[in-house]
Amino acid sequence: MPESTAEKATIVIVTFNSAATIDRCLDSVARHTPEPREIVVVDNASKDDTAARVRKRGVELIINDTNRGFTAACNQGIAATRGARPDEGFVILLNPDSAVTDGWLQKLIKPLRGDVGATGPVSNYVAALQKYELYIPKSTPPRNAGIDDLAKLLADAHGDATVPTKLLIGFCLAMRRDLIEKHGALDEDLFLGNDDLEYSLRLRRLGYKLLVVPGCFVYHEGQKSFQSLAVSDRERLVQESTDALYRKLRAAYGDAQVPSPMELWGIDWFEPTPDEPLVSIVIPVWNNLQFTNTCLRSIAGYTGIPHEVIVVDNGSTDGTPEFLKSQRRVRTITNDKNLGFAAACNQGMRAARGKHILLLNNDVVVTPRWLELLLSHAAADPAFGVLGPRTNFAAGPQQLSSVSYKNLGELESFAAAFREAHAGERAIVPRIIGLCMFIKRECYDRVGLLDERFGIGNFEDDDYCVRARLAGFQCVIAGDVFVHHFGSQTFKLLGVDFKQLMLENRGKFVEKWKDLIAQGEPAAANK
């Protein structure tokens, strides 16, 4: 790297109880970054000997008496740098549990011009498009390959190539000084975490691109400073930062208009605390853990409005109970045995705190803006009480005759095109299938719970729609909402004779509503 370029770059490292990793980090910077170089370390009141280790290196060290938070300390380090004029140069934020590799700084800085606002490397411990596994060539390295070997493999394979992204993770982030001067540095309202989400979104909304540099590998141990905090303190601080960012998003986009995390950043792990859940999503499950996991990830990634998720586990034995315990933002109701679909839904509906309720099968994958659009359709007319989407697998008019996507990787783009092509469309129908059934609160208050006589499942949704229509509500297909449905996965796992179950429950339905059927009741037709 030419010296003039190196002189314009400042490396800012924020430490907190980083004694275990800071030597390796600074060694890697010294080994792989040409002189002259400017390094500023800001120590956030470490209780170990981090500061003493840094002081021996002779780099600039700022020691805070109290932990000012990651973002404030980063900004403190940026303000203290002297490597370039405010209108030129670069700042690289580097975590102390990272180790850089040959040519790293040049690779990150080279694309930073024109409409490119920030760059980031690939790594072993990182999210989204910065995962190095996405860029390993077919001739993968041996499992015992070292950091430098892996870095060379990626550099040889990708050279100066870049990949556009919605998000750059802050463990190693290359920034332009002129943009910091013009638009500010990190948001100090975000004490711990989410600062990179906010900065990435801010640059993109200002018209700048974010680029991943796959030929640049930076090793990242991950979460070392976080782990020095008590778990309760760490979770509280991260959640407070998440909620602070969500308040900013609501102010920018409007209530109930905030795009989903997947739309904003391509992630599924930004989960603010809902003040008052607008929608309670109730998901009954019995085994089929892989479908439950996929379903929950799609909800987290594609649901921007306030909501809560209630999973009712009907006695699963495949690891589902343990998995659900790990889902911090999922409320779980656990049954010792399988009580059936209707009974499990009723348990979740009784526990719901949301204004509205949505019953969802665990073998459904939702798509961008799904819930916002269902809510918008529901608000269009007080008479709309039960609503559902279009899908690939269902009975009646909710099912599309064919779909063009071949796998879940193509689902998002298909759903987006479908949404645009059918914007605002809706249809009043006799029934909505229970795979994804939105129930307006006014309807639920009048109609009540599902009828548990239908046991494991089938016809409880037809029955509910009859009762809703008798109560003065209409059933509506939201024609611009599409979700994927794998279809009957729990029935298959149970080994149930689906046709026989359908006949039995149809008989129960006919017996209950025989007078209406005699008058032409359409709910059970062609099912």
C-alpha positions as CSV (number, residue, x, y, z in Angstrom):
1,M,0.0,0.0,0.0
2,P,1.4,3.4,-0.8
3,E,2.5,5.4,2.3
4,S,0.1,8.2,1.4
5,T,-2.8,5.9,1.6
6,A,-1.7,4.3,4.9
7,E,-1.2,7.8,6.4
8,K,-4.8,8.5,5.7
9,A,-6.1,5.5,7.6
10,T,-6.7,5.3,11.3
11,I,-7.4,2.1,13.2
12,V,-9.7,2.5,16.2
13,I,-9.9,-0.4,18.7
14,V,-12.3,-0.3,21.6
15,T,-11.3,-2.6,24.5
16,F,-13.1,-3.9,27.6
17,N,-11.5,-6.7,29.5
18,S,-9.6,-7.7,26.4
19,A,-6.4,-9.0,27.9
20,A,-6.9,-12.5,26.4
21,T,-7.0,-11.2,22.8
22,I,-5.5,-7.7,22.5
23,D,-1.9,-8.9,22.0
24,R,-2.8,-11.1,19.1
25,C,-4.9,-8.3,17.5
26,L,-2.1,-5.7,17.8
27,D,0.5,-8.3,16.7
28,S,-1.5,-9.0,13.5
29,V,-1.9,-5.3,12.8
30,A,1.8,-4.7,13.2
31,R,2.7,-7.6,11.0
32,H,0.2,-6.9,8.2
33,T,-0.1,-3.1,8.1
34,P,2.7,-1.0,6.7
35,E,4.2,2.1,8.5
36,P,3.3,4.8,9.0
37,R,0.1,3.7,10.7
38,E,-2.1,5.3,13.3
39,I,-3.7,3.2,15.9
40,V,-5.9,4.5,18.7
41,V,-7.1,2.2,21.5
42,V,-9.9,3.3,23.7
43,D,-10.2,1.3,26.9
44,N,-13.6,1.3,28.4
45,A,-12.6,0.8,32.1
46,S,-11.3,-2.7,31.8
47,K,-10.9,-4.5,35.1
48,D,-8.0,-6.7,33.8
49,D,-4.6,-5.7,32.6
50,T,-5.7,-4.7,29.0
51,A,-4.5,-1.1,29.4
52,A,-1.1,-2.2,30.7
53,R,-0.7,-4.5,27.7
54,V,-1.6,-1.8,25.2
55,R,0.6,0.8,26.9
56,K,3.7,-1.5,26.3
57,R,3.0,-1.3,22.6
58,G,3.5,2.4,22.4
59,V,0.2,3.1,20.6
60,E,-2.1,5.9,21.5
61,L,-4.2,4.8,24.5
62,I,-7.3,6.5,25.9
63,I,-8.5,5.2,29.2
64,N,-12.1,5.8,30.4
65,D,-12.9,5.8,34.1
66,T,-16.3,4.2,33.3
67,N,-17.6,2.1,30.5
68,R,-19.0,4.6,28.1
69,G,-20.4,2.0,25.8
70,F,-19.0,0.7,22.5
71,T,-20.4,3.4,20.2
72,A,-19.4,6.3,22.4
73,A,-15.9,4.9,22.8
74,C,-15.6,4.4,19.0
75,N,-16.6,8.0,18.4
76,Q,-14.1,9.1,21.1
77,G,-11.3,7.3,19.3
78,I,-12.4,8.7,15.9
79,A,-12.4,12.2,17.4
80,A,-8.9,11.7,18.8
81,T,-7.3,10.7,15.5
82,R,-5.0,13.0,13.6
83,G,-4.2,11.0,10.5
84,A,-6.0,13.1,7.9
85,R,-8.0,16.2,7.3
86,P,-11.8,15.9,8.1
87,D,-12.6,15.8,4.4
88,E,-10.3,12.9,3.5
89,G,-9.0,9.6,4.8
90,F,-10.5,6.5,6.4
91,V,-11.3,5.1,9.8
92,I,-11.3,1.4,10.4
93,L,-13.1,0.1,13.5
94,L,-11.5,-3.2,14.6
95,N,-12.6,-5.4,17.5
96,P,-9.8,-6.5,19.9
97,D,-10.8,-10.1,19.4
98,S,-9.9,-10.0,15.7
99,A,-6.7,-10.7,13.8
100,V,-6.0,-9.1,10.4
101,T,-4.2,-10.7,7.5
102,D,-1.9,-9.7,4.7
103,G,-3.0,-6.7,2.6
104,W,-6.2,-6.3,4.6
105,L,-6.1,-2.5,4.9
106,Q,-5.4,-1.9,1.2
107,K,-8.2,-4.3,0.2
108,L,-10.8,-2.5,2.4
109,I,-9.8,1.0,1.4
110,K,-9.4,0.5,-2.3
111,P,-13.2,0.5,-3.1
112,L,-14.0,3.4,-0.8
113,R,-14.7,6.1,-3.3
114,G,-17.6,7.7,-5.2
115,D,-20.9,6.3,-4.0
116,V,-19.3,3.6,-1.8
117,G,-19.8,4.5,1.8
118,A,-18.2,1.6,3.7
119,T,-16.6,-1.8,3.3
120,G,-16.0,-4.9,5.3
121,P,-14.1,-8.2,5.1
122,V,-15.3,-11.8,5.3
123,S,-14.8,-13.7,8.5
124,N,-15.3,-16.9,10.4
125,Y,-17.5,-15.3,13.0
126,V,-19.9,-12.9,11.4
127,A,-23.4,-12.7,9.9
128,A,-25.1,-12.2,6.6
129,L,-23.0,-11.8,3.4
130,Q,-19.7,-11.6,5.3
131,K,-19.5,-15.3,6.1
132,Y,-16.4,-16.6,4.5
133,E,-18.0,-19.9,3.7
134,L,-20.0,-18.2,1.0
135,Y,-16.8,-17.5,-1.0
136,I,-14.6,-20.5,-0.6
137,P,-13.8,-22.0,-4.0
138,K,-14.7,-25.6,-4.8
139,S,-11.2,-26.7,-4.0
140,T,-11.7,-26.1,-0.2
141,P,-8.8,-25.9,2.1
142,P,-8.0,-28.7,4.6
143,R,-9.8,-28.5,7.9
144,N,-6.5,-27.5,9.7
145,A,-5.8,-24.6,7.4
146,G,-4.4,-21.6,9.3
147,I,-5.7,-18.1,9.2
148,D,-3.1,-16.9,6.8
149,D,-3.6,-19.9,4.5
150,L,-7.4,-19.2,4.4
151,A,-6.7,-15.5,3.7
152,K,-4.5,-16.3,0.8
153,L,-7.0,-18.8,-0.6
154,L,-9.7,-16.1,-0.6
155,A,-7.4,-13.4,-1.9
156,D,-6.3,-15.6,-4.8
157,A,-9.9,-16.6,-5.6
158,H,-11.5,-13.1,-5.5
159,G,-8.8,-10.5,-6.0
160,D,-10.4,-7.0,-5.9
161,A,-14.0,-8.3,-6.3
162,T,-16.7,-6.8,-4.2
163,V,-20.2,-7.9,-3.2
164,P,-23.0,-5.4,-2.5
165,T,-24.7,-5.9,0.8
166,K,-27.4,-4.3,3.0
167,L,-25.3,-4.7,6.2
168,L,-21.7,-4.5,7.3
169,I,-20.9,-5.9,10.8
170,G,-19.0,-3.6,13.0
171,F,-16.2,-6.0,14.2
172,C,-14.1,-4.7,11.2
173,L,-15.7,-1.8,9.4
174,A,-13.9,0.6,7.0
175,M,-15.5,4.1,6.9
176,R,-14.8,7.3,5.0
177,R,-13.9,10.4,7.1
178,D,-15.7,12.8,4.8
179,L,-19.0,10.9,5.4
180,I,-18.4,10.8,9.2
181,E,-17.8,14.5,9.1
182,K,-20.9,15.1,7.0
183,H,-23.3,12.6,8.4
184,G,-22.0,11.7,11.8
185,A,-20.3,8.7,13.3
186,L,-21.9,5.9,15.3
187,D,-25.2,6.5,17.1
188,E,-24.4,6.8,20.8
189,D,-28.0,6.1,21.8
190,L,-27.1,2.5,21.0
191,F,-25.0,1.7,24.0
192,L,-24.2,-1.9,23.1
193,G,-25.0,-3.5,19.8
194,N,-27.0,-2.5,16.7
195,D,-24.7,0.4,16.0
196,D,-23.6,-1.3,12.8
197,L,-27.2,-1.9,11.8
198,E,-28.0,1.8,12.2
199,Y,-24.9,3.0,10.4
200,S,-25.4,0.6,7.5
201,L,-29.0,1.7,7.1
202,R,-28.2,5.4,7.4
203,L,-25.6,5.2,4.7
204,R,-27.9,3.3,2.4
205,R,-30.8,5.7,2.9
206,L,-28.3,8.5,2.0
207,G,-27.6,6.8,-1.3
208,Y,-24.3,5.1,-0.5
209,K,-23.4,1.5,-1.2
210,L,-22.0,-1.0,1.2
211,L,-19.5,-3.6,-0.1
212,V,-18.2,-6.9,1.2
213,V,-14.6,-7.6,0.1
214,P,-14.4,-11.4,-0.2
215,G,-10.7,-11.3,-0.9
216,C,-10.1,-9.8,2.5
217,F,-10.3,-12.3,5.4
218,V,-10.2,-11.1,9.1
219,Y,-10.3,-13.6,11.8
220,H,-12.8,-12.9,14.6
221,E,-13.1,-14.8,17.8
222,G,-16.5,-13.2,18.6
223,Q,-18.2,-11.9,21.7
224,K,-15.2,-11.9,24.0
225,S,-15.9,-8.5,25.5
226,F,-19.6,-9.3,25.7
227,Q,-18.8,-12.5,27.6
228,S,-17.0,-10.6,30.3
229,L,-20.3,-9.1,31.3
230,A,-22.9,-11.0,33.4
231,V,-25.4,-12.6,31.0
232,S,-28.4,-10.6,32.5
233,D,-26.5,-7.3,32.0
234,R,-25.4,-8.2,28.5
235,E,-28.9,-9.2,27.4
236,R,-30.4,-6.1,29.0
237,L,-28.0,-3.7,27.4
238,V,-28.3,-5.3,23.9
239,Q,-32.1,-5.3,24.2
240,E,-32.1,-1.6,25.2
241,S,-30.0,-0.8,22.2
242,T,-32.4,-2.9,20.0
243,D,-35.4,-1.0,21.4
244,A,-33.7,2.3,21.0
245,L,-33.0,1.6,17.3
246,Y,-36.6,0.4,16.8
247,R,-37.9,3.7,18.2
248,K,-35.8,5.5,15.6
249,L,-37.1,3.2,12.8
250,R,-40.7,4.0,13.9
251,A,-40.0,7.7,13.8
252,A,-38.4,7.4,10.3
253,Y,-41.0,5.0,8.7
254,G,-44.1,5.5,10.9
255,D,-45.9,3.2,13.3
256,A,-46.8,-0.2,11.8
257,Q,-44.8,0.7,8.7
258,V,-41.3,-0.4,9.7
259,P,-39.9,-2.8,7.1
260,S,-38.9,-6.2,8.3
261,P,-35.3,-7.0,9.4
262,M,-34.8,-9.0,6.3
263,E,-35.9,-6.1,4.1
264,L,-33.7,-3.6,6.0
265,W,-30.6,-5.7,6.5
266,G,-31.1,-9.2,5.2
267,I,-31.1,-10.7,8.7
268,D,-33.7,-12.4,11.0
269,W,-32.3,-11.6,14.4
270,F,-33.4,-8.0,15.1
271,E,-36.2,-8.4,17.7
272,P,-37.4,-5.3,19.5
273,T,-39.5,-5.6,22.6
274,P,-43.2,-5.0,21.5
275,D,-44.8,-2.4,23.8
276,E,-48.2,-3.8,23.1
277,P,-48.2,-6.6,20.5
278,L,-50.4,-5.6,17.6
279,V,-50.7,-9.3,16.6
280,S,-50.3,-12.5,18.5
281,I,-49.0,-15.3,16.3
282,V,-50.1,-18.7,17.7
283,I,-48.3,-21.7,16.3
284,P,-49.2,-25.2,17.4
285,V,-46.4,-27.8,17.0
286,W,-45.8,-31.5,17.3
287,N,-42.3,-32.6,16.4
288,N,-41.1,-31.5,12.9
289,L,-38.5,-29.3,14.5
290,Q,-36.9,-28.4,11.2
291,F,-40.2,-26.9,10.0
292,T,-40.7,-25.0,13.2
293,N,-37.2,-23.5,13.0
294,T,-37.7,-22.4,9.4
295,C,-41.1,-20.9,10.2
296,L,-39.8,-18.9,13.2
297,R,-36.8,-17.6,11.2
298,S,-39.1,-16.4,8.5
299,I,-41.3,-14.6,11.0
300,A,-38.3,-13.0,12.6
301,G,-36.9,-11.9,9.3
302,Y,-40.0,-10.7,7.6
303,T,-42.2,-9.2,10.3
304,G,-41.7,-5.5,10.9
305,I,-44.7,-4.6,13.0
306,P,-45.1,-5.3,16.7
307,H,-46.0,-8.9,17.4
308,E,-45.6,-11.7,19.7
309,V,-45.1,-15.4,18.9
310,I,-46.7,-18.1,21.1
311,V,-45.7,-21.6,20.3
312,V,-47.9,-24.4,21.8
313,D,-45.9,-27.6,21.9
314,N,-48.2,-30.6,21.9
315,G,-45.8,-33.1,23.6
316,S,-42.9,-33.1,21.1
317,T,-40.1,-35.7,21.6
318,D,-37.7,-34.6,18.8
319,G,-35.8,-31.9,20.6
320,T,-38.5,-29.2,20.0
321,P,-38.9,-28.4,23.8
322,E,-35.2,-27.8,24.2
323,F,-35.1,-25.7,21.0
324,L,-38.0,-23.6,22.1
325,K,-36.3,-22.9,25.5
326,S,-33.4,-21.3,23.5
327,Q,-35.8,-19.0,21.6
328,R,-35.7,-15.9,23.9
329,R,-38.4,-14.0,22.2
330,V,-40.9,-16.9,21.8
331,R,-43.5,-17.6,24.5
332,T,-44.0,-21.3,24.9
333,I,-46.9,-23.4,26.2
334,T,-45.9,-27.0,26.8
335,N,-48.3,-30.0,26.9
336,D,-47.4,-33.4,28.1
337,K,-49.3,-35.0,25.2
338,N,-50.9,-34.1,21.8
339,L,-54.1,-32.3,22.6
340,G,-54.9,-31.7,18.9
341,F,-54.7,-28.6,16.7
342,A,-57.8,-26.8,18.0
343,A,-57.1,-27.3,21.7
344,A,-53.5,-26.1,21.2
345,C,-54.6,-23.1,19.2
346,N,-57.1,-22.3,22.0
347,Q,-54.4,-22.4,24.6
348,G,-52.4,-19.9,22.6
349,M,-55.4,-17.7,21.9
350,R,-56.3,-17.5,25.6
351,A,-52.7,-16.4,26.4
352,A,-52.6,-13.9,23.5
353,R,-51.9,-10.3,24.5
354,G,-52.2,-8.8,21.0
355,K,-55.0,-6.7,19.6
356,H,-55.4,-9.4,16.9
357,I,-54.7,-13.1,16.6
358,L,-53.1,-15.1,13.8
359,L,-53.1,-18.9,13.8
360,L,-50.2,-20.3,11.8
361,N,-49.1,-23.8,10.9
362,N,-45.4,-24.6,11.7
363,D,-44.9,-25.8,8.1
364,V,-45.5,-22.3,6.7
365,V,-42.8,-19.9,5.5
366,V,-43.9,-16.3,5.5
367,T,-42.6,-13.6,3.2
368,P,-41.8,-9.8,3.3
369,R,-44.7,-7.6,4.5
370,W,-47.0,-10.5,4.9
371,L,-48.4,-9.4,8.3
372,E,-48.5,-5.7,7.5
373,L,-50.6,-6.4,4.4
374,L,-53.0,-8.7,6.2
375,L,-53.4,-6.1,8.9
376,S,-54.0,-3.4,6.2
377,H,-56.7,-5.5,4.5
378,A,-58.3,-6.2,7.9
379,A,-58.5,-2.5,8.6
380,A,-60.2,-1.7,5.2
381,D,-63.7,-2.7,6.4
382,P,-65.1,-3.3,9.9
383,A,-66.9,-6.4,8.5
384,F,-63.7,-8.1,7.6
385,G,-63.2,-10.6,10.4
386,V,-61.1,-13.6,9.2
387,L,-58.4,-13.2,6.6
388,G,-55.8,-15.4,4.9
389,P,-53.2,-15.3,2.2
390,R,-52.7,-17.1,-1.2
391,T,-50.4,-20.1,-1.1
392,N,-49.0,-23.0,-3.0
393,F,-50.8,-25.7,-1.0
394,A,-54.3,-25.4,0.3
395,A,-57.9,-26.2,-0.5
396,G,-60.1,-23.8,-2.4
397,P,-59.4,-20.4,-4.0
398,Q,-56.4,-19.6,-1.7
399,Q,-54.2,-22.1,-3.7
400,L,-52.4,-20.9,-6.8
401,S,-52.7,-23.2,-9.7
402,S,-48.9,-23.1,-10.1
403,V,-45.9,-21.3,-8.8
404,S,-42.6,-20.5,-10.5
405,Y,-40.2,-20.7,-7.6
406,K,-38.3,-24.0,-7.2
407,N,-36.9,-23.6,-3.7
408,L,-37.1,-21.4,-0.6
409,G,-34.2,-19.4,-1.9
410,E,-36.4,-18.1,-4.8
411,L,-39.4,-17.6,-2.6
412,E,-38.7,-14.0,-1.5
413,S,-38.4,-12.7,-5.1
414,F,-41.5,-14.6,-6.2
415,A,-43.6,-13.2,-3.3
416,A,-42.3,-9.7,-4.0
417,A,-43.4,-9.9,-7.7
418,F,-46.7,-11.5,-6.7
419,R,-47.3,-8.7,-4.2
420,E,-46.7,-6.0,-6.8
421,A,-48.8,-7.8,-9.5
422,H,-51.8,-8.2,-7.2
423,A,-51.4,-5.1,-5.0
424,G,-54.6,-4.3,-3.2
425,E,-56.6,-7.3,-4.4
426,R,-58.9,-9.1,-2.1
427,A,-61.8,-11.5,-2.4
428,I,-64.7,-12.4,0.0
429,V,-65.0,-16.1,0.3
430,P,-67.0,-18.6,2.5
431,R,-63.9,-19.8,4.4
432,I,-60.2,-19.3,5.2
433,I,-58.0,-22.3,5.6
434,G,-56.4,-22.5,9.0
435,L,-52.8,-22.8,7.8
436,C,-52.6,-19.0,8.2
437,M,-55.7,-17.4,9.6
438,F,-55.8,-13.8,10.7
439,I,-58.6,-13.2,13.2
440,K,-59.5,-9.6,14.0
441,R,-60.0,-8.9,17.7
442,E,-63.6,-7.8,17.3
443,C,-64.3,-11.1,15.6
444,Y,-62.5,-13.1,18.2
445,D,-64.4,-11.4,21.0
446,R,-67.7,-12.3,19.4
447,V,-66.9,-15.7,18.0
448,G,-64.5,-17.1,20.6
449,L,-62.3,-20.1,20.4
450,L,-62.0,-23.0,18.0
451,D,-64.3,-26.0,18.4
452,E,-62.2,-28.8,19.9
453,R,-64.5,-31.6,18.8
454,F,-62.4,-31.7,15.6
455,G,-59.4,-33.2,17.5
456,I,-56.1,-33.5,15.7
457,G,-57.3,-31.2,12.9
458,N,-59.5,-30.6,9.8
459,F,-62.8,-28.6,9.7
460,E,-62.1,-26.5,12.8
461,D,-61.3,-23.7,10.3
462,D,-64.5,-24.2,8.3
463,D,-66.4,-24.3,11.5
464,Y,-64.9,-21.0,12.7
465,C,-65.6,-19.3,9.5
466,V,-69.3,-20.3,9.6
467,R,-69.5,-18.9,13.1
468,A,-67.8,-15.7,12.1
469,R,-70.2,-15.2,9.2
470,L,-73.2,-15.9,11.5
471,A,-71.8,-13.2,13.8
472,G,-71.8,-10.7,10.9
473,F,-68.2,-10.9,9.7
474,Q,-66.8,-11.7,6.3
475,C,-63.9,-14.0,5.4
476,V,-61.4,-12.4,3.0
477,I,-58.5,-13.6,0.9
478,A,-55.7,-11.0,0.9
479,G,-54.8,-11.3,-2.8
480,D,-51.4,-9.7,-2.6
481,V,-50.0,-11.8,0.3
482,F,-48.3,-15.1,-0.5
483,V,-46.9,-17.6,1.9
484,H,-45.3,-21.0,1.3
485,H,-47.0,-24.1,2.8
486,F,-45.2,-27.4,2.9
487,G,-48.6,-29.0,3.7
488,S,-49.9,-31.7,6.1
489,Q,-46.5,-32.3,7.6
490,T,-47.7,-33.1,11.1
491,F,-50.4,-35.4,9.7
492,K,-47.7,-37.2,7.8
493,L,-45.4,-37.5,10.8
494,L,-48.3,-38.8,12.9
495,G,-49.0,-41.5,10.3
496,V,-52.6,-40.4,10.1
497,D,-54.9,-41.6,7.4
498,F,-55.7,-38.1,6.1
499,K,-58.6,-39.1,3.9
500,Q,-60.2,-41.1,6.8
501,L,-59.7,-38.2,9.2
502,M,-61.2,-35.8,6.7
503,L,-64.3,-38.0,6.4
504,E,-64.7,-38.3,10.1
505,N,-64.4,-34.6,10.8
506,R,-66.6,-33.7,7.8
507,G,-69.2,-35.9,9.4
508,K,-68.9,-33.9,12.6
509,F,-69.1,-30.7,10.7
510,V,-72.2,-31.8,8.8
511,E,-73.9,-33.0,11.9
512,K,-73.2,-29.7,13.7
513,W,-74.4,-27.5,10.7
514,K,-76.9,-29.8,9.0
515,D,-79.6,-27.1,9.1
516,L,-77.4,-24.6,7.5
517,I,-76.1,-27.1,4.9
518,A,-79.7,-27.9,4.0
519,Q,-80.1,-24.2,3.3
520,G,-77.0,-24.2,1.0
521,E,-74.1,-23.5,3.4
522,P,-71.0,-23.4,1.2
523,A,-68.2,-23.6,3.8
524,A,-67.5,-27.3,3.4
525,A,-68.0,-27.6,-0.3
526,N,-65.2,-29.2,-2.4
527,K,-63.0,-29.9,0.5
